[in-house]
Amino acid sequence: MIERRYTYTQSDAFTMEKIVDDERVNINHIVVAPGESVPTHASNSYVHQIIVRGTLSLSLEDGPFNQYAAGSIVAVPFNQKMVIRNLGTETLEFFVVKAPNPRDMPPTKAV
């Protein structure tokens, strides 16, 4: 078999899991209940957030929150302060694709 299969958790509970971590890319899966948030951090690579359920509320560099609904892909540059919240009433679920893999990137700023 040439291909490789990955699985991820299907849940409504808070989930942060690394799905792929190889020499080219890092892919994470995140589930956030209404009213909850992801810990504030700086983007440690070039990040693409693929929203598959709910609405992602994103603030970069202490700016206003922008809303991104399911079916959106949001690109965030390297080393940006990020605040991700679920301000909606539906569970938020999204995948984060980081390329290159963060282990090949310089350190990020403290937030």
Number of C-alpha atoms within 10 A of each C-alpha: 3 4 5 5 5 7 7 12 13 10 13 14 13 16 18 15 13 14 17 17 14 11 12 12 16 20 19 18 20 21 25 25 21 18 12 16 18 16 10 13 16 20 19 23 25 19 24 18 21 21 21 16 16 23 25 29 19 19 18 17 12 11 11 10 15 12 15 17 16 15 12 16 17 13 14 17 14 18 20 21 21 20 19 19 23 23 21 17 11 15 21 28 24 24 20 21 21 24 19 17 20 21 14 13 14 11 12 16 12 8 10
